[in-house]
Amino acid sequence: MIDPHLSGEALTASLVDIPSPSGGETRLADEVEAMLRDVEQLEVERDGDAVMARTNLGRDQRVVIAGHLDTVPVADNLPSRRDGEKLYGCGTSDMKAGIAVMLRLAAAVREPRHDVNWLFYDNEETDAAHNGLGRVLRNNPEWLKADLAVLMEPTSNRVEAGCQGTLRVLVVVTGRRAHSARSWLGENAIHAAAEVLARLSAYDARRVEIDGCEYREGLNAVRIEGGVSGNVVPDRCTIAVNHRFAPDRSEAEALAHVQELLAPFECVLTDSAPAAPPRLAEPAAADFLSAIGGAPQAKLGWTDVARFAALGIPAVNFGPGDPNLAHTREEYVELPLIAECERMLRVYLVGSDT
């Protein structure tokens, strides 16, 4: 069984060495559940491969501290290995270092100034329809009720506020099929797609400042498909386009913007998730910022803070990993950041550094 009394770096290594790609979290969830059930002050429940441990001390406020147990597929980067002050391995940054911090604090902090829901969930690194947090919301919505949510996403121990929204559209370019030896009789859809690519290449993405955090948008072709055979002028080409948009736009507004930019080409929406505003001025978020310190930054990417925002709960991203290393074959975590993250969260939870 994993041992919360291990150092942060040793516990992180133990967690990393239990493979848990999306859909394969059961063994790790079993270990987490068993460890938490040995902690006297915690009430533990489970839903699938999501585990929740909460305090019920009658505090005036409650905070959810959440982290996902799954990783992207292993890329020949297990077992973990240490090299100086770096621990390498799948999930080190995203986010088993954060999970280690959560487990150590859940076991050690017996009198937090806020009641805490420690939430460990599955299937974050896959399609949104399978996300364990979404299942928890359907089955156990009380697990998510709080004045603040902290997602242990990799941020190098900086508070990253809110998140971008994201949507994908399939841009459909049509033509007329013909024999390539008599191409003048057809209209080449792949050639016509050059107009879409030119607009995307020339696109000037917005920078939007909200609560002192700058969100940088993006609009990019991420996949292109077309062609029939080596002797046919193609009559169809499709381009998958991903738009990352700032929290001042709704999903509908972001879609309308993409459609307007690419008109008259048909844009078929295939996936969409809302942005989350930072909401840093709200008392619970301001209290967290005061305890953690430093200047908040915008979260450039989509995270589950958006799920809490949809519930009216302010949420922040904060964890010891490096977001630039997430999902890479060379993924690692700087070991000093693990201890620093634990110290910073302890200050928030108990109001002091002891």
Secondary structure, DSSP 8 states (H G I E B T S, - for coil): ---TTS-HHHHHHHHHTS--BTT--HHHHHHHHHHHHT-TT-EEEEETTEEEEE--S--S-EEEEEEE--BS---S--S-EEETTEEESTTIIIIIHHHHHHHHHHHH-SS-SSEEEEEEES--SS-GGG-HHHHHHHH-GGGG--SEEEE----TT--EESB-EEEEEEEEEE-B-EEGGGGGGSB-HHHHHHHHHHHHHH----EEEETTEEEE-EEEEEEEEE---TTEE-SEEEEEEEEEE-TTS-HHHHHHHHHHHHTTSEEEEEEEE--B---TTSHHHHHHHHHH-S--EE--S--THHHHHHTT--EEE--SS-TTTTT-TT-EEEHHHHHHHHHHHHHHHHSS--
